[in-house]
Amino acid sequence: MPGLINAHTHMDLTALGPLDGPPRRFVPWLLDLIHRRSLLSPRVRSAGFQSGLHRALASGTTCIGDIASLGFPPSSLEIPARRSFLARSGLRTLTFFEVLGLDPSQARERASALDSRVRKHAPGVSRLRRLRFGISIHAPYSVSDDLAHPVARLARRRSLPLAVHLLETAFERSRPRHRSAFREYCAAFGWNPAWLDDRPSSPLEWLDRHHLLTPDTLAIHGIHMNQREISVLARRKISLVLCPRSNLYLHGKLPPVHNFISRGVPLAVGTDSLAGNSSLSLWDELRAIHERFPEIPPSILFHAATAGGAAALGLAGRAGVLHPGCRADFTIVRPSFRVDTTRRLFYNLIRSTQDANVQGVVIDGRLRYQRTFQP
Ligand SMILES: [Zn+2]
């Protein structure tokens, strides 16, 4: 079968997981995560990153869309180290350099740091390269206008793909300073919640104002997206990444998947980070959607985790399908059910496939993972 495409990961948070314990509230979880990440030694963080890549491969994944929290000042896991881990893993990757900052006085410095990282590490945009790079605007509520403007210009100038966490939280709507969760978030960074007072009520409008809603934009989560916003995604052919288990853990709810499908929003699937999930397997993710929406045809879910993921990462027609002219990225699965007919094939695959059923993973024609025999 075509390899699975995990369109939203944070591999550099792998050392903080897998999660255990009851669901958490989003903002306290996020602040705790930032604190715990700061305590990780460079060695542990790097080992976690590599283990995340291996876990993805072992679950049958051939390609990931990974957010790189590079930090400011630079983190212990800078781009050259990531690059060499990614190259060694064999995975096809699109790494988004993340920017974040609501304080307008820091915008110029952060934009120029991003600019120099892009110039140094993301010189080409060829979609045929196995390792590609883009930019992530963390979220509309965590990025100032003064930062969004130069970042959008940089993305346009370099034709770089963009990723953004979008409407994951209810406080992203108008006047978030009245929401205690957002005030708590801002207090941790020393930001003034009133800085968002002049924003339009929909974060999509704000993104559009900065020309950040293009077919090269990848929207992540969309839990609180309304009908009008869903139509905007559909019209602009912007892919949305569903991260169901992360959403259930941190928010106790799922996005309006039916509405995305009926309006024709291109869908992909992601695990998000292991700090908010119990595995990096898209099989577990697909099962989570299927269990809550059993009426959605399993073939649609399978498509989202393969060809849909490819389209989301700018690889439409090049990955996510087995077709002449595509990259030779595929996964060998030994199913735990009898394949004597294609009837209910996707249903059976999603219901029963575990990582242990994945026998091998081939990327660009090279065997990159082979399950060792266990008697
Ligand atoms: Zn995320």
Residues whose N, C-alpha, C, O or C-beta is under 5 A from the ligand:
A	BS01	ZN	D272
